[in-house]
Amino acid sequence: MNEVDFLVIGTGSGLDVANAAVNQGQSVAVVEKGPLGGTCLNRGCIPSKMLLYHADVLESIERADAFHIDAEVTDVEFSEIVREVNEDVASDSESIRRGLRSSSQHDLYEGEGRFVDERTVEIVGGDDEGARVRAETVLIAAGTRPSIPDIDGVDDVAYLTSTEALQLETPPDHLLIVGGGYIAAELGHFFGTFGSDVTIVGRRPNLLPEADEAVAEAFTERYADRFTVHTGYAATAASETDGTITVEARPYEYGDGGSGGRILDEDVVTATGDELLVAAGRTPNTDLLHLDAAGVATDDRGFVETDEYLRTTAEGVWALGDIVGEYLLKHSANHEAQAVARNLFGDDLTPVDYTAMPFAVFASPEVAGVGAREEELRAAGREYATRTYAYDQTARGSAMKADGFLKAIIDLDGEILGCHIMGPEASNLIQEVVVAMKAGTGSVQDIREAVHIHPALSEVVHRGFSGQFSRGDGGHSH
């Protein structure tokens, strides 16, 4: 059995901590059952955003007539687009693998890691089947996988998850999507732009339920103009006959506060297509790790329980990334990796600071947000004020014929509580607000007093946080 100072399970953001351990002179073991680089590189944000940019280019060309430009797309080499992206991803992953294999300071174990005691892991499957490695410190960064909801007959249907959808070399004629979150929105945009008819079935009243309600409602309306959208419906049955997939969905009624719920029998919706994409959330990989042998506790959702420093319930075992269930976002995992490295190799323990953790959805329209949502503040009885500002009220937004808006939320003393954007470059525009909340004073003055280039699109943020706010608290307008 090999004994090392530090062991990490998973090669996403956990690899950053492994490299920090190497820089401290420690011996390091890395365990990975899949392609090197983790979900983001291989099955998530990198391939999806590379593909989505192609859709954005095509969409821009198709909008050219709005600017009195006669443009025509004569050919799309869809298979080449997908093949090139996946080859780039595979090349990056293999580069990481070669680097670890050739390193004298890393031991790479390719296979599934399972705990056999507190800090000993056995490799199951893969090239290193049966090997065991023990470490003084273990980091669990094994991520999540697509969740498959309880749909009658789904196991008998050749459904796709996001993993397979990102590798399709021919767009479906009609794509059925079960789920209404980020993945459904982004892949619906991608395939819809390249010619697929798209039907989306989501349980929540709106698509993007984690976004601010006003943004989610506006986004759902825009998607309903592009696609067939059934929000407030739960998929209950799926079947496949001669290459045609049929999904049945029934109304879904949520309980108080949006938790729980039940499926209703009336108003059954039936949709058919040639491909079914299940994009209904993520399941943590904790059930594959034999965590009981290590004394690592999980919560009622199956995610690893950690304290504010990202230590688990087992001595010497830490966790980060999607598997802890805080924010299932790559930039959050990177942030957590920095925190774990500081706490392992620094002088003092410091809690992970999740202040101003942003998100973005690279759909069309693009959506981004940070901080509190108005409905959360209203439910908590907080006093706050909001201001909504349209893109086309700025010179750049008008020139772009941009249909979007920014919603700013502050407290009555001017502290920024949140910001939510729907429109072009939302993922970039939100960053100014993140910096103000995280590195500035957190006040609207950080944005109001900064000089903004005219007539850049950043004026949407500047003007959105300037001018008159409308006050509200606990659902009462003032």
N, C-alpha and C positions, 0 to 999 in steps of 0.2 A: 504493500500500500504506500502510495506517495504521500508525503506530508509537506505542506507548504504553509506560508504565513497567511496568505489571502486567497480566497476562492470566490468566484462569481458565477452564478448560474444565469446565463443570458448575455448576449453580446450587443444589446442596444446601448442605452445610456450607462448601464452597469460597467461597460468596458472603459468608460472615462475614469471610474474609481479604480479599476484594475491598473490602468496606466499610472494613476497617481500613486498607487502602492508600489509599482515598479520604481518610480522616481524616488521613493523612500528607501529603496534598496531591498524591498521585500521579495520573496519568492511568490509567484502568482500562478494559480490554475484557473482556466477558463473552461466552462462547460456550455456547450451549445448543441441542441438537437436539430436545428434547421440551418438555413443559410446564415452566414456570418453577417452581423449588422443589425439584427433584430427586425421587429415588425415595420418600423418606419421606413427603413431602407428597402426592404424586400417586398412587403405586402401592404404598405400603408402610404404615408404622406409623400414619400419621394416619387414612386411610380405614378400615384394618382395625380399629383400636381403637375408632373411632367406631361401626362396625357391631357389634363385639363387645359393646359396652356395651348395645346393644339386646338382644342374646342374654342377657346377664346379668340384665337386668330381667325378661325373660320367664321365665328359669329360676327367679328368686326367687319369682315368682307361682306357678309350678308346684310349688314346694316349700312353699307356704303351709300345706298340710294337715299338715305335720310340726309346725306350731306351733298346730294346732287352729284354723286360719283357713280358712274355706270361700271360696275364690276361684276364679273361672272367667274364662278368656280367651275372649271371644266373637268377636273378629276381630283379624287382624293384617294391616296394610297393608304387606306386604313390599316391594312395588315403591316405595312412598313412602319407606320407610326408606332403601333403596339410593339412590333418586333424590336425596333431601335431602342425604345424606352426600356424594355425588359433586358435587352443585351447590355445596356449601360448599367442597369441595376446589378445584373449578374456579375459584370466586370468589377464593379465597386466591392461587391460582397467577396468575390474571390481574392481581390487585393487584400482585404482585411485578413482572410484566411491565410494567405501566403505570408503576410507579415507576422501573424501569430506563430505559424509553424516554423518560421525561420528564426524567431526570437529565442535567444538564450535565457531570457528572463520570464517568458510565459510558457506554461504547459497547456496545450489545447486538447480538450477531450471532446470528441464529436459523438454525441449520443444524448439520450435523455437522462438527466440527473435526478436521482431519488435519494432522499436521506435514509441512512440506516441507523444513525444515532445523532447526537446533538450537532456535531460539526463534521460528520463523515458522509460523503456522497458516493453512491455507486452509479456507474454508467450502464444504462440499459439500451441496447440497440446501437446502431452506428458503428463506426470504425474502432471504437474503444470499448466495446461490449465487455462488461465484467470488471473493468478497472475500478479501483476505489481510490479516493483522495480525501485526506483529512486536512483541515485548516484551523488556524487559531481564530481567524475571522472569516465569516461567510456572508456574502451579499446575495440576496434573492432578487433577481431582476428578470424574471421569466415571463413577464407580460401576460397577455390575454389572447383569446381566440374568438372567432365569431360565435355568437350565441344563436342557437336554433330554437325558436319558440315551439310550444306545444300546438302543432297544427296537425289535424287528422290527415294522415296519408302523405305527409311531407317526406318521410323516409323512402317512399316509393317513387318520388319525383327526382329527376336529375337537376336539382336546384344548384345555383351558384352562390358562393359567398363572395365577399369583396376580393379575396385571393384569386379566385378563378376569373372573376369579371375583369380584373386588370390585365388578364392574359388573352381575352377573347380577340381573335384576329378578324372577325367579321361582326359588324353590329347587328344585333337581333332585329328582326322586322318589328316585333312588339315585345318590349321588355316589361315584365311585371315586377314590381318592387314591393316587398313587405318590409315596412319600417319607414319612419319619417324623420330621421335624424341627419347628421352630417353626411354619412356615407350615402344614404339614399338621395340626398339633395345633390351631392357632387357627381355621383355616377349617373343619376338621372339627367343632369345637365350634359355630361360627356356623351352618353349614347344618344340622347335626344338631339343634340346639335349635329351629330353625324347620321341622322336620318331615322333613328328608331322611334316608333310610337311608344310612349311610356305611360304606364299606369302605376300610381303609387297608392298603397294602402297603409295608413298609419293610425295607431290607436288614439293618439293625442288629438285634441281639437284643432291644433295647427301643426304644420311642419316645423322643424327646428324648435322643439319645445323648451330647450335650454336657453334660447334667446329671450330677450325682453319681449313681452307680450305684443307690443305695438309692432316690433320688427317681425316677429313670427307671423302675425296676422297679415302684414303687408307682403311678406315673402310667400305665404301660402296663396294669396290672391294672384301674385305674379305667376306662380307655378301652375295654378289652376287655368290660367290663360294659355299656357304652353302644353300642358299635359292633362291626362285624366287623373284627378286627385280625389281620393276618398279618405278624408280625415275623420277621426272619431269612429273608425271601423277597425275591428280586429279580424285578422285572417283566421278562419276556423277550419278550413279544409282545403286540400290541394290534391289534384289528380293529373295524370298525364295519359293521353290517348293519341297514338300516331303522331307524336312530336308536338302536339298541342297541349299546353298546360292550362289547367283551369283552377282558379282560386276563388273560394267563396269567403265572404267577409260579412260580419254582423256588427251592428252598432255596439259601441263600447261606452259604458257609463262609468265615469270615475267617481270615487267617493269624495267626502269632504276633504278639502285641501289638496285635491289632485292625487291622493294616494289610494291604493286599492282599486277596486272597480269590479264590474261584472259585464259579461257579454249578454246582450239582449237578443231575443229570438226574431223580432220583426225586422222588416226592410233588408232582406238578404241582398248583397251585391255580388254579382258574378263577373269575373274578368278572365279573359283568355289571352295567351301569348305563346311565343315559341321559346322564351327563356324566363326563368324565375330567379330573381336575386333576393336572397334573404339578408336584410341589413337591419337586424333587430337588436343591436347592442353587442356587447362583448362579455365573455365569460373568463374569469381569471384562471390561470393554469395551475392554481394551487392543488387541485385534485390529482395532479400528475406527480407531485413532488414528495409524497409520503411525509407530510409536515409533522404528523403526530410523533414520528420517530425522533424528531428534533425538538419537540416541545414548542413549536411555533403555532400560535393561535390564529384563527381566522374569524371574520365577522359573519353575520347571518347571510351576507351576500357571497361569501367565499373568498373575499379579499384578505390579504395579510394584515393583521392588526399591528400597528406600530405606535410608538410614543411620538412626542413632538420632535424628537431627534432622528426618527426613522429606525429606532431599535425595535426589534420584535420582542416577543415574550421569552425567547431563548437567549441565554447569555452568549454574546459574541456573534449573534446572527442579526443582520440588518436587512432592510428591504427598501426598494424604491421603484418608481415607474408605475405603469398601468396596474401591476399586480397589487399595489396598495390601495388603489381605487379612489385616490384623492381627486386628481384631474387626469383623465385619460388623453393626455396631450404630450407630444414629444418635447416641447419646450418646457413643460412642467417636469418631465423626467430628467431633462438636462439640468434644470434648476435643483432638483433633489440630489442628483449626482454630485453637484458642487457642494451641497450641504453635507452629504455623507463624507466626502473627502475631507472637508474641514473638520468634521467631528471626529473622524478617525485619526487624522494626522496633525490636527491643530492642538493648541494648548487648552482650549475651553470648549465645552459643548454649547452649541447655539441651536435654538429651534429653527425648523424650516419656516421661512417667511413666505406665505402664499399671498401676501398683499398684491393686489392688482394683477392677478393672473388672467391674461387675455385669451380669447379664442377667436378663430376665424373659420369661415366656411367658404371654400373657393368654388362657389356655384355661380349662377347668373340669375339674379344679382348676387354680388358678393356680400357677405355678412360678417361683422366682427363686433365684439363686445368685451367690456371689462367692468368689474365691480358689480354693484347691486342692480337688480332689476326692480322696476317700479312696483310690480305686484308683490314682491317680497317686502318692500318698505311699507306698502299699504297694509299688508297683512299683519305686520309688526306694530302698526300704529305710529310709525316714525313720521316726524315732520320732514318734508323735503320740498323741493321745487324742481320743475322740469322745463326744458326748452327744446323745441323741435325745429330744425332748420333744414330746408330743402337744398339739395345740390344746385339746382338751376337758379338759385338766388345769387350764386357767385358767377363771375365772368367765365371761369374755366368750366364750371359745371354746365352753364348755359351753352357754351361752345360745343361741349361733348353731347348735348341733348340728354343729359344724365337724369334718369328718373330714380332718385334716391333721397335719403334724409339721414340726419344725425339727431339723436336724442340724448341730451345732456341731463344728468341728474345731480343735484347738489343739495347740501343741507342749508339751513337758513343762515348759517355763518359763512357760506361760500366754499365749504369743503366739497371736493369732488367725490361723489358717492358712486357714480357709474357713468358709462357712456356706451351707446349702442348705435351702430351704423349699418345701413343697408345701401349699397351702391358701389360704383367703381372704386377700386383701390381701398376698400374698407379696411383690409388687413394692414395696409400701410398707414392709413390715416389714424387708426386707433393707437398707434405706437406713441404719438405725442402725448396722448392722455395717460398712457401707461407710465411714461417717464415722469410726467407731472405728479401722478399719484405715488409713484415708487421712490423717485429720486429728488423730486422737488418738495415744495411745501404742502402739496396736495390740495392747493387752493385754485379757484378759477383764475386768480391773478397770475399764476404761472403761465397760463395760456393767453390771457388777455393782454399781458404786458410784453409778451414776446413779439418781436417783429416777424411778420409772416410775409413771404414773398407774394407780390401781386403780379399777375393774377393766377397764382398756383392753386391747385385743388385743396391745399392745406387751409385755405380760407374758409372752407366748410367747417373745420374744427374751430378756428378762431372766432368766426361769427356765431357758430353754434353755442359757444360758451360766453358770448357777449350779448348785450341787449336784455330784454325783459323776460324773466322766468315766471312760470305759473306755479303757484303754491298749492300743495296738497298734503294732507296728512291723514292716515287711517282711512283713506277713501273719501275724505271731504274736501271739496274745492273751496278756495278762498280768492 
